[in-house]
Amino acid sequence: MDGGAGEIEARWSTRARDWGPPSGTAPVDDARINFDQGLPDPSLFPIDELRRALDQTLAEDGDQALRYFGAGGASEMQYGHVGLRRTIADRLAARDGRALDEGGVTLVNGSTDGLALAVNAFIDPGDGAVVEAATYPHTRRFIGAAGATVATVPVDDDGMVVDALPRALDELRAAGATPKLIYTIPSFHAPTGTVLSEPRRRRLVEIASEQGVMVLEDNCYHDFSYDGPPPPTLRHFDDAGVVVQSDSFSKYVAPGLRMAWVAGDPAAIRGVVRVRQDFAVSALLARALQRLVVSGDFDRHVAELRDHYRHKRDLTSAALREHCEPLVSFREPTGGFYFWLRIADEVDWEQARATAAAAGVAVRPGARFTDDTSGPQHVRLSPIQVPEADIEPGIAELGRALRAAVGPSPAS
């Protein structure tokens, strides 16, 4: 007998009831100009290069590409295709100046999957974790779902305020929680676009090493540096094996591939692998992506993206200055996907947002990224997926909405 949806939902687990998908993550389908999503430009997906890599994989690897695992043995069902892992490990070792082999890399189904696995590998109920006050909301929810107490530290123009870390760790201990994890997005931070300075990177890793806390380094924007090389990664400074680094092909190739990796000390990666409940990733796609990287097509594509996205950054900065100042203030990002706009106090932001949405322009409210009072007067704006011709008109529409929502200053 059909009991109906209500009776079925009553049988859900506590986690299914309390920890559904984060709100506000669905695409804005009715937006004419969509600054809301942090997505790569679909017009630049390397379709021909991917087709060539897939064709070569099927022609040269045959049925090996379609099995659960190949020459790497059954461990590929937990870690993923050994060839791509070796290629990634070699690149990370050269970039970070720190030895790494395939045992220090596991392939995952998108970076969000890797972040969730890393959280579950190191967090138990009753543990504690530190995140930036504005952060990627999915990871913060994963930490909460694992049963951890969360402490926050501020973000300023140089990224995480690392000097605030010891106090946050002490506060967790005072609350009865054992600090186990620090989560950070050090390069072209989401949502603020800041870059953690090199001295702070060094000090963050020192604090984690001294206090026996793991660091989860979300690194998926690191190679999108527009005005010179970014600082060395946190892993570069890690002598104790405390840094677990997450990265992805989603932003660099295409998000629909759902191919990413988690890298670090092999002992840390074994923990990540032990908590996964799938049979790793697509062997076919992993083999094809290895060919894409080894051929040089991947690096050529990323260089093209950097040039294209730098131009979009410049168009957006100019449009914001022309159409939105002084009702917004912002720091021009030196890389990555995001502008973090501070809305003037005299603007009724909810009214302005509704007016912009009615005109077909979508942005993401800052409150989606924070749990404090700073969020409501901030906006995350991404021009990366917006066609170039739409950037200036979209920002102009946003400026009109802001001016229409100006009211008395709170100080008046």
C-alpha positions as YAML, in Angstrom:
chain: A
units: angstrom
residues:
- id: 1
  name: MET
  ca: [0.00, 0.00, 0.00]
- id: 2
  name: ASP
  ca: [1.35, 3.43, -0.93]
- id: 3
  name: GLY
  ca: [2.00, 5.38, 2.26]
- id: 4
  name: GLY
  ca: [2.75, 8.61, 0.42]
- id: 5
  name: ALA
  ca: [5.77, 10.87, 0.45]
- id: 6
  name: GLY
  ca: [5.19, 11.99, 4.04]
- id: 7
  name: GLU
  ca: [5.46, 8.48, 5.46]
- id: 8
  name: ILE
  ca: [8.55, 7.74, 3.39]
- id: 9
  name: GLU
  ca: [10.23, 10.96, 4.51]
- id: 10
  name: ALA
  ca: [9.47, 10.03, 8.13]
- id: 11
  name: ARG
  ca: [11.82, 7.07, 7.65]
- id: 12
  name: TRP
  ca: [14.75, 9.25, 6.59]
- id: 13
  name: SER
  ca: [17.88, 9.14, 8.70]
- id: 14
  name: THR
  ca: [18.78, 12.10, 10.90]
- id: 15
  name: ARG
  ca: [21.48, 13.09, 8.44]
- id: 16
  name: ALA
  ca: [19.04, 13.03, 5.51]
- id: 17
  name: ARG
  ca: [16.64, 15.27, 7.48]
- id: 18
  name: ASP
  ca: [19.19, 17.69, 8.86]
- id: 19
  name: TRP
  ca: [21.98, 17.77, 6.30]
- id: 20
  name: GLY
  ca: [20.41, 18.11, 2.88]
- id: 21
  name: PRO
  ca: [22.12, 19.97, 0.04]
- id: 22
  name: PRO
  ca: [23.26, 23.48, 1.01]
- id: 23
  name: SER
  ca: [20.63, 26.06, 0.16]
- id: 24
  name: GLY
  ca: [21.22, 28.51, -2.63]
- id: 25
  name: THR
  ca: [23.50, 26.34, -4.74]
- id: 26
  name: ALA
  ca: [21.17, 25.68, -7.67]
- id: 27
  name: PRO
  ca: [21.84, 27.64, -10.86]
- id: 28
  name: VAL
  ca: [19.73, 30.73, -11.50]
- id: 29
  name: ASP
  ca: [17.93, 29.49, -14.58]
- id: 30
  name: ASP
  ca: [15.97, 32.63, -15.37]
- id: 31
  name: ALA
  ca: [18.91, 35.03, -15.27]
- id: 32
  name: ARG
  ca: [19.69, 36.84, -18.51]
- id: 33
  name: ILE
  ca: [23.18, 37.74, -17.22]
- id: 34
  name: ASN
  ca: [24.39, 35.34, -14.54]
- id: 35
  name: PHE
  ca: [27.18, 36.58, -12.26]
- id: 36
  name: ASP
  ca: [25.92, 34.18, -9.57]
- id: 37
  name: GLN
  ca: [27.70, 30.97, -10.59]
- id: 38
  name: GLY
  ca: [31.43, 30.33, -10.16]
- id: 39
  name: LEU
  ca: [31.77, 28.33, -13.36]
- id: 40
  name: PRO
  ca: [34.38, 28.11, -16.12]
- id: 41
  name: ASP
  ca: [33.51, 29.63, -19.49]
- id: 42
  name: PRO
  ca: [31.73, 26.86, -21.46]
- id: 43
  name: SER
  ca: [32.69, 28.46, -24.77]
- id: 44
  name: LEU
  ca: [36.30, 27.49, -23.98]
- id: 45
  name: PHE
  ca: [35.81, 23.83, -23.05]
- id: 46
  name: PRO
  ca: [38.57, 21.92, -24.92]
- id: 47
  name: ILE
  ca: [36.16, 19.65, -26.77]
- id: 48
  name: ASP
  ca: [38.46, 18.78, -29.68]
- id: 49
  name: GLU
  ca: [41.37, 18.00, -27.37]
- id: 50
  name: LEU
  ca: [39.19, 15.85, -25.13]
- id: 51
  name: ARG
  ca: [37.76, 14.00, -28.12]
- id: 52
  name: ARG
  ca: [41.28, 13.29, -29.37]
- id: 53
  name: ALA
  ca: [42.42, 12.06, -25.95]
- id: 54
  name: LEU
  ca: [39.36, 9.80, -25.59]
- id: 55
  name: ASP
  ca: [39.79, 8.39, -29.09]
- id: 56
  name: GLN
  ca: [43.46, 7.65, -28.43]
- id: 57
  name: THR
  ca: [42.60, 6.02, -25.11]
- id: 58
  name: LEU
  ca: [40.06, 3.65, -26.64]
- id: 59
  name: ALA
  ca: [42.26, 2.89, -29.64]
- id: 60
  name: GLU
  ca: [45.45, 2.28, -27.66]
- id: 61
  name: ASP
  ca: [44.17, 0.93, -24.33]
- id: 62
  name: GLY
  ca: [41.10, -0.93, -25.59]
- id: 63
  name: ASP
  ca: [39.24, -2.91, -22.97]
- id: 64
  name: GLN
  ca: [41.79, -1.95, -20.30]
- id: 65
  name: ALA
  ca: [40.23, 1.50, -20.24]
- id: 66
  name: LEU
  ca: [36.80, 0.04, -19.48]
- id: 67
  name: ARG
  ca: [37.66, -2.22, -16.54]
- id: 68
  name: TYR
  ca: [37.50, -1.49, -12.83]
- id: 69
  name: PHE
  ca: [41.30, -1.46, -12.77]
- id: 70
  name: GLY
  ca: [44.27, -2.04, -15.01]
- id: 71
  name: ALA
  ca: [48.00, -2.61, -14.62]
- id: 72
  name: GLY
  ca: [47.99, -0.70, -11.34]
- id: 73
  name: GLY
  ca: [46.10, -3.56, -9.71]
- id: 74
  name: ALA
  ca: [43.05, -3.65, -7.48]
- id: 75
  name: SER
  ca: [44.21, -0.60, -5.50]
- id: 76
  name: GLU
  ca: [42.99, 1.46, -8.48]
- id: 77
  name: MET
  ca: [39.47, 0.71, -7.23]
- id: 78
  name: GLN
  ca: [40.30, 2.87, -4.19]
- id: 79
  name: TYR
  ca: [42.92, 5.32, -5.47]
- id: 80
  name: GLY
  ca: [42.08, 5.62, -9.18]
- id: 81
  name: HIS
  ca: [44.12, 5.04, -12.34]
- id: 82
  name: VAL
  ca: [47.80, 4.86, -11.45]
- id: 83
  name: GLY
  ca: [48.96, 6.57, -14.64]
- id: 84
  name: LEU
  ca: [47.10, 9.83, -13.98]
- id: 85
  name: ARG
  ca: [48.10, 9.70, -10.31]
- id: 86
  name: ARG
  ca: [51.79, 9.43, -11.27]
- id: 87
  name: THR
  ca: [51.44, 12.30, -13.72]
- id: 88
  name: ILE
  ca: [49.77, 14.50, -11.10]
- id: 89
  name: ALA
  ca: [52.33, 13.51, -8.46]
- id: 90
  name: ASP
  ca: [55.23, 14.43, -10.75]
- id: 91
  name: ARG
  ca: [53.71, 17.83, -11.48]
- id: 92
  name: LEU
  ca: [53.00, 18.59, -7.83]
- id: 93
  name: ALA
  ca: [56.49, 17.48, -6.79]
- id: 94
  name: ALA
  ca: [58.03, 19.86, -9.33]
- id: 95
  name: ARG
  ca: [55.71, 22.76, -8.46]
- id: 96
  name: ASP
  ca: [55.82, 22.43, -4.68]
- id: 97
  name: GLY
  ca: [59.46, 21.38, -4.38]
- id: 98
  name: ARG
  ca: [58.49, 18.38, -2.29]
- id: 99
  name: ALA
  ca: [58.74, 14.72, -3.23]
- id: 100
  name: LEU
  ca: [55.50, 12.92, -4.07]
- id: 101
  name: ASP
  ca: [54.60, 9.68, -5.78]
- id: 102
  name: GLU
  ca: [51.33, 8.01, -6.74]
- id: 103
  name: GLY
  ca: [50.79, 6.80, -3.17]
- id: 104
  name: GLY
  ca: [50.28, 10.42, -2.17]
- id: 105
  name: VAL
  ca: [47.47, 11.03, -4.68]
- id: 106
  name: THR
  ca: [43.93, 9.70, -4.87]
- id: 107
  name: LEU
  ca: [41.47, 10.56, -7.64]
- id: 108
  name: VAL
  ca: [37.99, 11.68, -6.56]
- id: 109
  name: ASN
  ca: [34.67, 12.59, -8.17]
- id: 110
  name: GLY
  ca: [35.07, 16.36, -8.18]
- id: 111
  name: SER
  ca: [36.80, 18.54, -5.60]
- id: 112
  name: THR
  ca: [33.73, 18.70, -3.37]
- id: 113
  name: ASP
  ca: [33.85, 14.91, -3.05]
- id: 114
  name: GLY
  ca: [37.53, 15.17, -2.14]
- id: 115
  name: LEU
  ca: [36.85, 17.82, 0.49]
- id: 116
  name: ALA
  ca: [34.10, 15.70, 2.04]
- id: 117
  name: LEU
  ca: [36.36, 12.64, 2.10]
- id: 118
  name: ALA
  ca: [39.20, 14.60, 3.71]
- id: 119
  name: VAL
  ca: [36.85, 15.92, 6.40]
- id: 120
  name: ASN
  ca: [35.56, 12.42, 7.13]
- id: 121
  name: ALA
  ca: [39.10, 11.06, 7.24]
- id: 122
  name: PHE
  ca: [40.12, 13.32, 10.12]
- id: 123
  name: ILE
  ca: [36.99, 14.50, 11.94]
- id: 124
  name: ASP
  ca: [35.02, 12.56, 14.56]
- id: 125
  name: PRO
  ca: [32.04, 13.78, 16.60]
- id: 126
  name: GLY
  ca: [33.40, 15.98, 19.36]
- id: 127
  name: ASP
  ca: [36.41, 17.17, 17.38]
- id: 128
  name: GLY
  ca: [37.02, 20.78, 16.39]
- id: 129
  name: ALA
  ca: [37.87, 22.53, 13.14]
- id: 130
  name: VAL
  ca: [38.82, 26.06, 12.13]
- id: 131
  name: VAL
  ca: [37.57, 27.73, 8.94]
- id: 132
  name: GLU
  ca: [37.76, 31.24, 7.55]
- id: 133
  name: ALA
  ca: [34.87, 33.51, 8.54]
- id: 134
  name: ALA
  ca: [33.84, 33.68, 4.88]
- id: 135
  name: THR
  ca: [34.33, 30.33, 3.21]
- id: 136
  name: TYR
  ca: [33.08, 27.66, 0.83]
- id: 137
  name: PRO
  ca: [29.80, 26.66, 2.51]
- id: 138
  name: HIS
  ca: [29.83, 23.03, 1.40]
- id: 139
  name: THR
  ca: [33.01, 22.23, 3.32]
- id: 140
  name: ARG
  ca: [31.76, 23.99, 6.41]
- id: 141
  name: ARG
  ca: [28.60, 21.89, 6.26]
- id: 142
  name: PHE
  ca: [30.63, 18.69, 5.81]
- id: 143
  name: ILE
  ca: [32.55, 19.56, 8.96]
- id: 144
  name: GLY
  ca: [29.32, 20.17, 10.87]
- id: 145
  name: ALA
  ca: [27.75, 16.96, 9.55]
- id: 146
  name: ALA
  ca: [30.78, 15.02, 10.82]
- id: 147
  name: GLY
  ca: [29.96, 16.25, 14.32]
- id: 148
  name: ALA
  ca: [32.68, 18.85, 14.78]
- id: 149
  name: THR
  ca: [32.57, 22.17, 16.59]
- id: 150
  name: VAL
  ca: [33.58, 24.95, 14.19]
- id: 151
  name: ALA
  ca: [35.60, 28.05, 15.07]
- id: 152
  name: THR
  ca: [36.22, 30.88, 12.62]
- id: 153
  name: VAL
  ca: [39.10, 33.28, 11.99]
- id: 154
  name: PRO
  ca: [38.84, 36.54, 10.06]
- id: 155
  name: VAL
  ca: [39.96, 37.20, 6.48]
- id: 156
  name: ASP
  ca: [41.62, 40.49, 5.53]
- id: 157
  name: ASP
  ca: [43.44, 41.76, 2.43]
- id: 158
  name: ASP
  ca: [46.22, 39.19, 2.97]
- id: 159
  name: GLY
  ca: [43.89, 36.22, 3.43]
- id: 160
  name: MET
  ca: [43.31, 34.30, 6.63]
- id: 161
  name: VAL
  ca: [44.42, 36.22, 9.73]
- id: 162
  name: VAL
  ca: [46.79, 33.48, 10.86]
- id: 163
  name: ASP
  ca: [47.68, 35.27, 14.09]
- id: 164
  name: ALA
  ca: [44.09, 34.52, 15.20]
- id: 165
  name: LEU
  ca: [44.56, 30.77, 14.77]
- id: 166
  name: PRO
  ca: [46.10, 29.94, 18.20]
- id: 167
  name: ARG
  ca: [43.25, 31.64, 20.00]
- id: 168
  name: ALA
  ca: [40.66, 29.82, 17.87]
- id: 169
  name: LEU
  ca: [42.33, 26.48, 18.62]
- id: 170
  name: ASP
  ca: [42.42, 27.31, 22.35]
- id: 171
  name: GLU
  ca: [38.71, 28.23, 22.24]
- id: 172
  name: LEU
  ca: [37.90, 24.85, 20.74]
- id: 173
  name: ARG
  ca: [39.81, 23.08, 23.51]
- id: 174
  name: ALA
  ca: [38.08, 25.20, 26.14]
- id: 175
  name: ALA
  ca: [34.75, 24.10, 24.65]
- id: 176
  name: GLY
  ca: [35.79, 20.45, 25.03]
- id: 177
  name: ALA
  ca: [36.56, 19.88, 21.33]
- id: 178
  name: THR
  ca: [39.86, 18.44, 20.13]
- id: 179
  name: PRO
  ca: [41.18, 20.56, 17.24]
- id: 180
  name: LYS
  ca: [41.83, 18.28, 14.28]
- id: 181
  name: LEU
  ca: [41.53, 20.34, 11.09]
- id: 182
  name: ILE
  ca: [42.12, 23.79, 9.62]
- id: 183
  name: TYR
  ca: [40.34, 24.41, 6.31]
- id: 184
  name: THR
  ca: [41.56, 27.22, 4.08]
- id: 185
  name: ILE
  ca: [41.41, 28.46, 0.48]
- id: 186
  name: PRO
  ca: [44.77, 30.28, 0.36]
- id: 187
  name: SER
  ca: [45.01, 31.15, -3.34]
- id: 188
  name: PHE
  ca: [42.29, 33.40, -4.82]
- id: 189
  name: HIS
  ca: [39.98, 32.65, -1.98]
- id: 190
  name: ALA
  ca: [36.30, 31.89, -2.50]
- id: 191
  name: PRO
  ca: [34.43, 34.15, -1.97]
- id: 192
  name: THR
  ca: [36.77, 37.08, -1.20]
- id: 193
  name: GLY
  ca: [39.41, 36.63, -3.93]
- id: 194
  name: THR
  ca: [42.24, 37.28, -1.45]
- id: 195
  name: VAL
  ca: [45.65, 35.57, -1.55]
- id: 196
  name: LEU
  ca: [47.23, 34.36, 1.67]
- id: 197
  name: SER
  ca: [50.61, 36.06, 1.97]
- id: 198
  name: GLU
  ca: [53.74, 33.93, 1.98]
- id: 199
  name: PRO
  ca: [54.70, 34.72, 5.61]
- id: 200
  name: ARG
  ca: [51.20, 33.76, 6.72]
- id: 201
  name: ARG
  ca: [51.38, 30.52, 4.73]
- id: 202
  name: ARG
  ca: [54.60, 29.58, 6.45]
- id: 203
  name: ARG
  ca: [53.22, 30.46, 9.88]
- id: 204
  name: LEU
  ca: [49.94, 28.58, 9.31]
- id: 205
  name: VAL
  ca: [51.82, 25.36, 8.57]
- id: 206
  name: GLU
  ca: [54.10, 25.95, 11.57]
- id: 207
  name: ILE
  ca: [51.12, 26.35, 13.91]
- id: 208
  name: ALA
  ca: [49.43, 23.23, 12.53]
- id: 209
  name: SER
  ca: [52.64, 21.21, 12.90]
- id: 210
  name: GLU
  ca: [53.27, 22.44, 16.44]
- id: 211
  name: GLN
  ca: [49.72, 21.77, 17.57]
- id: 212
  name: GLY
  ca: [49.15, 18.45, 15.76]
- id: 213
  name: VAL
  ca: [46.35, 19.71, 13.51]
- id: 214
  name: MET
  ca: [45.80, 18.77, 9.87]
- id: 215
  name: VAL
  ca: [45.42, 21.47, 7.19]
- id: 216
  name: LEU
  ca: [43.00, 21.02, 4.30]
- id: 217
  name: GLU
  ca: [44.30, 23.24, 1.47]
- id: 218
  name: ASP
  ca: [41.60, 23.90, -1.13]
- id: 219
  name: ASN
  ca: [43.76, 24.67, -4.15]
- id: 220
  name: CYS
  ca: [41.38, 24.66, -7.12]
- id: 221
  name: TYR
  ca: [42.12, 28.26, -8.22]
- id: 222
  name: HIS
  ca: [45.89, 28.26, -7.71]
- id: 223
  name: ASP
  ca: [46.86, 28.21, -11.40]
- id: 224
  name: PHE
  ca: [44.58, 31.14, -12.28]
- id: 225
  name: SER
  ca: [47.02, 33.87, -11.32]
- id: 226
  name: TYR
  ca: [46.69, 36.94, -13.55]
- id: 227
  name: ASP
  ca: [49.35, 39.36, -12.34]
- id: 228
  name: GLY
  ca: [52.37, 37.15, -11.69]
- id: 229
  name: PRO
  ca: [52.99, 33.83, -9.99]
- id: 230
  name: PRO
  ca: [51.06, 33.05, -6.80]
- id: 231
  name: PRO
  ca: [52.94, 32.33, -3.57]
- id: 232
  name: PRO
  ca: [54.10, 28.76, -2.99]
- id: 233
  name: THR
  ca: [51.39, 26.37, -1.88]
- id: 234
  name: LEU
  ca: [50.97, 25.41, 1.77]
- id: 235
  name: ARG
  ca: [52.28, 21.97, 0.87]
- id: 236
  name: HIS
  ca: [55.58, 23.61, -0.14]
- id: 237
  name: PHE
  ca: [56.16, 24.58, 3.51]
- id: 238
  name: ASP
  ca: [55.03, 21.27, 5.00]
- id: 239
  name: ASP
  ca: [57.80, 19.25, 6.62]
- id: 240
  name: ALA
  ca: [55.49, 17.27, 8.91]
- id: 241
  name: GLY
  ca: [52.95, 15.88, 6.43]
- id: 242
  name: VAL
  ca: [50.07, 17.87, 7.93]
- id: 243
  name: VAL
  ca: [48.83, 19.43, 4.65]
- id: 244
  name: VAL
  ca: [46.22, 17.62, 2.58]
- id: 245
  name: GLN
  ca: [45.74, 19.41, -0.75]
- id: 246
  name: SER
  ca: [42.55, 19.31, -2.84]
- id: 247
  name: ASP
  ca: [42.50, 20.25, -6.52]
- id: 248
  name: SER
  ca: [40.39, 19.56, -9.59]
- id: 249
  name: PHE
  ca: [40.10, 19.45, -13.36]
- id: 250
  name: SER
  ca: [36.65, 21.07, -13.05]
- id: 251
  name: LYS
  ca: [37.84, 24.67, -13.29]
- id: 252
  name: TYR
  ca: [40.68, 23.94, -15.72]
- id: 253
  name: VAL
  ca: [38.99, 21.56, -18.18]
- id: 254
  name: ALA
  ca: [35.24, 21.11, -17.56]
- id: 255
  name: PRO
  ca: [33.12, 20.55, -14.44]
- id: 256
  name: GLY
  ca: [31.08, 17.78, -16.03]
- id: 257
  name: LEU
  ca: [34.13, 15.51, -15.99]
- id: 258
  name: ARG
  ca: [33.83, 15.21, -12.19]
- id: 259
  name: MET
  ca: [37.55, 14.46, -11.92]
- id: 260
  name: ALA
  ca: [39.68, 15.81, -9.11]
- id: 261
  name: TRP
  ca: [42.36, 14.68, -6.69]
- id: 262
  name: VAL
  ca: [43.52, 14.87, -3.09]
- id: 263
  name: ALA
  ca: [47.27, 14.86, -2.47]
- id: 264
  name: GLY
  ca: [49.54, 14.73, 0.55]
- id: 265
  name: ASP
  ca: [51.59, 12.46, 2.73]
- id: 266
  name: PRO
  ca: [50.78, 8.84, 1.81]
- id: 267
  name: ALA
  ca: [49.64, 8.17, 5.39]
- id: 268
  name: ALA
  ca: [47.13, 11.01, 5.14]
- id: 269
  name: ILE
  ca: [45.90, 9.84, 1.73]
- id: 270
  name: ARG
  ca: [45.42, 6.31, 3.08]
- id: 271
  name: GLY
  ca: [42.99, 7.81, 5.58]
- id: 272
  name: VAL
  ca: [41.11, 9.58, 2.81]
- id: 273
  name: VAL
  ca: [40.89, 6.36, 0.80]
- id: 274
  name: ARG
  ca: [39.69, 4.35, 3.80]
- id: 275
  name: VAL
  ca: [36.54, 6.45, 4.24]
- id: 276
  name: ARG
  ca: [35.39, 6.38, 0.61]
- id: 277
  name: GLN
  ca: [32.52, 4.08, -0.28]
- id: 278
  name: ASP
  ca: [32.76, 4.03, -4.07]
- id: 279
  name: PHE
  ca: [35.09, 2.26, -6.50]
- id: 280
  name: ALA
  ca: [37.14, 5.37, -7.28]
- id: 281
  name: VAL
  ca: [36.61, 7.20, -10.59]
- id: 282
  name: SER
  ca: [36.11, 6.52, -14.29]
- id: 283
  name: ALA
  ca: [39.18, 4.71, -15.59]
- id: 284
  name: LEU
  ca: [38.35, 5.85, -19.11]
- id: 285
  name: LEU
  ca: [38.28, 9.53, -18.21]
- id: 286
  name: ALA
  ca: [41.36, 9.24, -16.01]
- id: 287
  name: ARG
  ca: [43.37, 7.67, -18.83]
- id: 288
  name: ALA
  ca: [42.14, 10.30, -21.30]
- id: 289
  name: LEU
  ca: [43.03, 13.13, -18.93]
- id: 290
  name: GLN
  ca: [46.49, 11.69, -18.45]
- id: 291
  name: ARG
  ca: [46.96, 11.88, -22.22]
- id: 292
  name: LEU
  ca: [45.63, 15.45, -22.25]
- id: 293
  name: VAL
  ca: [48.20, 16.47, -19.64]
- id: 294
  name: VAL
  ca: [51.17, 14.57, -21.06]
- id: 295
  name: SER
  ca: [50.51, 15.87, -24.59]
- id: 296
  name: GLY
  ca: [50.87, 19.48, -23.48]
- id: 297
  name: ASP
  ca: [47.28, 20.28, -24.47]
- id: 298
  name: PHE
  ca: [46.32, 20.83, -20.84]
- id: 299
  name: ASP
  ca: [48.99, 23.45, -20.13]
- id: 300
  name: ARG
  ca: [48.28, 25.26, -23.40]
- id: 301
  name: HIS
  ca: [44.59, 25.32, -22.52]
- id: 302
  name: VAL
  ca: [45.18, 26.68, -19.00]
- id: 303
  name: ALA
  ca: [47.41, 29.43, -20.41]
- id: 304
  name: GLU
  ca: [44.62, 30.39, -22.83]
- id: 305
  name: LEU
  ca: [42.11, 30.45, -19.99]
- id: 306
  name: ARG
  ca: [44.34, 32.71, -17.89]
- id: 307
  name: ASP
  ca: [44.58, 35.26, -20.70]
- id: 308
  name: HIS
  ca: [40.85, 35.13, -21.38]
- id: 309
  name: TYR
  ca: [39.84, 35.34, -17.74]
- id: 310
  name: ARG
  ca: [42.31, 38.16, -17.04]
- id: 311
  name: HIS
  ca: [40.57, 40.16, -19.76]
- id: 312
  name: LYS
  ca: [37.18, 39.46, -18.16]
- id: 313
  name: ARG
  ca: [38.57, 40.54, -14.79]
- id: 314
  name: ASP
  ca: [39.71, 43.83, -16.35]
- id: 315
  name: LEU
  ca: [36.34, 44.43, -18.06]
- id: 316
  name: THR
  ca: [34.54, 43.80, -14.79]
- id: 317
  name: SER
  ca: [36.78, 46.11, -12.77]
- id: 318
  name: ALA
  ca: [36.29, 48.94, -15.26]
- id: 319
  name: ALA
  ca: [32.52, 48.44, -15.34]
- id: 320
  name: LEU
  ca: [32.22, 48.38, -11.55]
- id: 321
  name: ARG
  ca: [34.18, 51.61, -11.27]
- id: 322
  name: GLU
  ca: [32.06, 53.29, -13.92]
- id: 323
  name: HIS
  ca: [28.62, 52.08, -12.92]
- id: 324
  name: CYS
  ca: [28.69, 51.05, -9.24]
- id: 325
  name: GLU
  ca: [31.18, 53.18, -7.32]
- id: 326
  name: PRO
  ca: [30.86, 54.68, -4.75]
- id: 327
  name: LEU
  ca: [27.96, 52.42, -3.79]
- id: 328
  name: VAL
  ca: [30.30, 49.44, -3.86]
- id: 329
  name: SER
  ca: [33.92, 49.06, -2.86]
- id: 330
  name: PHE
  ca: [36.12, 46.14, -3.87]
- id: 331
  name: ARG
  ca: [39.63, 44.82, -4.11]
- id: 332
  name: GLU
  ca: [40.52, 43.86, -7.67]
- id: 333
  name: PRO
  ca: [41.31, 40.13, -7.59]
- id: 334
  name: THR
  ca: [44.78, 39.14, -8.80]
- id: 335
  name: GLY
  ca: [43.47, 35.77, -9.93]
- id: 336
  name: GLY
  ca: [40.67, 33.28, -9.55]
- id: 337
  name: PHE
  ca: [36.99, 33.70, -10.33]
- id: 338
  name: TYR
  ca: [35.53, 36.15, -7.81]
- id: 339
  name: PHE
  ca: [34.96, 39.79, -6.93]
- id: 340
  name: TRP
  ca: [33.87, 40.42, -3.33]
- id: 341
  name: LEU
  ca: [31.83, 43.61, -3.28]
- id: 342
  name: ARG
  ca: [31.15, 45.66, -0.15]
- id: 343
  name: ILE
  ca: [27.76, 47.35, -0.53]
- id: 344
  name: ALA
  ca: [27.46, 50.84, 0.96]
- id: 345
  name: ASP
  ca: [25.37, 51.05, 4.12]
- id: 346
  name: GLU
  ca: [22.87, 53.44, 2.56]
- id: 347
  name: VAL
  ca: [21.86, 50.80, 0.00]
- id: 348
  name: ASP
  ca: [18.98, 48.48, 0.83]
- id: 349
  name: TRP
  ca: [20.70, 45.44, -0.63]
- id: 350
  name: GLU
  ca: [17.66, 43.16, -0.64]
- id: 351
  name: GLN
  ca: [15.75, 45.75, -2.63]
- id: 352
  name: ALA
  ca: [18.67, 46.23, -5.02]
- id: 353
  name: ARG
  ca: [19.07, 42.49, -5.50]
- id: 354
  name: ALA
  ca: [15.38, 42.08, -6.29]
- id: 355
  name: THR
  ca: [15.51, 44.95, -8.79]
- id: 356
  name: ALA
  ca: [18.57, 43.48, -10.51]
- id: 357
  name: ALA
  ca: [16.95, 40.04, -10.61]
- id: 358
  name: ALA
  ca: [13.81, 41.49, -12.18]
- id: 359
  name: ALA
  ca: [16.07, 42.92, -14.90]
- id: 360
  name: GLY
  ca: [17.60, 39.47, -15.41]
- id: 361
  name: VAL
  ca: [20.91, 40.02, -13.57]
- id: 362
  name: ALA
  ca: [21.90, 37.52, -10.86]
- id: 363
  name: VAL
  ca: [24.64, 37.77, -8.24]
- id: 364
  name: ARG
  ca: [25.29, 35.70, -5.13]
- id: 365
  name: PRO
  ca: [24.55, 37.24, -1.71]
- id: 366
  name: GLY
  ca: [27.49, 37.33, 0.67]
- id: 367
  name: ALA
  ca: [25.35, 35.87, 3.46]
- id: 368
  name: ARG
  ca: [25.65, 32.49, 1.72]
- id: 369
  name: PHE
  ca: [29.33, 32.37, 2.74]
- id: 370
  name: THR
  ca: [29.34, 33.71, 6.30]
- id: 371
  name: ASP
  ca: [27.74, 33.05, 9.65]
- id: 372
  name: ASP
  ca: [28.37, 36.52, 11.03]
- id: 373
  name: THR
  ca: [26.98, 40.00, 10.39]
- id: 374
  name: SER
  ca: [29.44, 40.82, 7.58]
- id: 375
  name: GLY
  ca: [27.61, 38.80, 4.93]
- id: 376
  name: PRO
  ca: [24.42, 40.77, 4.22]
- id: 377
  name: GLN
  ca: [26.27, 43.84, 2.86]
- id: 378
  name: HIS
  ca: [28.59, 41.81, 0.65]
- id: 379
  name: VAL
  ca: [28.11, 40.27, -2.78]
- id: 380
  name: ARG
  ca: [30.14, 37.64, -4.59]
- id: 381
  name: LEU
  ca: [30.28, 38.33, -8.31]
- id: 382
  name: SER
  ca: [31.85, 36.05, -10.93]
- id: 383
  name: PRO
  ca: [32.28, 37.26, -14.53]
- id: 384
  name: ILE
  ca: [34.06, 34.11, -15.69]
- id: 385
  name: GLN
  ca: [31.07, 32.28, -17.20]
- id: 386
  name: VAL
  ca: [29.45, 35.48, -18.54]
- id: 387
  name: PRO
  ca: [29.95, 36.27, -22.26]
- id: 388
  name: GLU
  ca: [32.27, 39.26, -22.66]
- id: 389
  name: ALA
  ca: [29.62, 41.32, -24.42]
- id: 390
  name: ASP
  ca: [27.27, 40.94, -21.42]
- id: 391
  name: ILE
  ca: [29.68, 41.99, -18.66]
- id: 392
  name: GLU
  ca: [29.41, 45.77, -18.99]
- id: 393
  name: PRO
  ca: [25.61, 45.82, -19.57]
- id: 394
  name: GLY
  ca: [25.11, 43.49, -16.61]
- id: 395
  name: ILE
  ca: [27.22, 45.63, -14.28]
- id: 396
  name: ALA
  ca: [25.41, 48.75, -15.53]
- id: 397
  name: GLU
  ca: [22.09, 47.12, -14.64]
- id: 398
  name: LEU
  ca: [23.44, 46.28, -11.19]
- id: 399
  name: GLY
  ca: [24.51, 49.92, -10.76]
- id: 400
  name: ARG
  ca: [21.01, 51.13, -11.64]
- id: 401
  name: ALA
  ca: [19.53, 48.72, -9.09]
- id: 402
  name: LEU
  ca: [21.92, 49.96, -6.40]
- id: 403
  name: ARG
  ca: [21.11, 53.62, -7.04]
- id: 404
  name: ALA
  ca: [17.38, 52.90, -6.95]
- id: 405
  name: ALA
  ca: [17.80, 51.29, -3.52]
- id: 406
  name: VAL
  ca: [19.63, 54.16, -1.82]
- id: 407
  name: GLY
  ca: [17.93, 55.26, 1.38]
- id: 408
  name: PRO
  ca: [18.87, 57.33, 4.41]
- id: 409
  name: SER
  ca: [22.30, 56.50, 5.77]
- id: 410
  name: PRO
  ca: [22.12, 54.49, 9.02]
- id: 411
  name: ALA
  ca: [24.31, 57.18, 10.62]
- id: 412
  name: SER
  ca: [21.97, 60.01, 9.69]
...
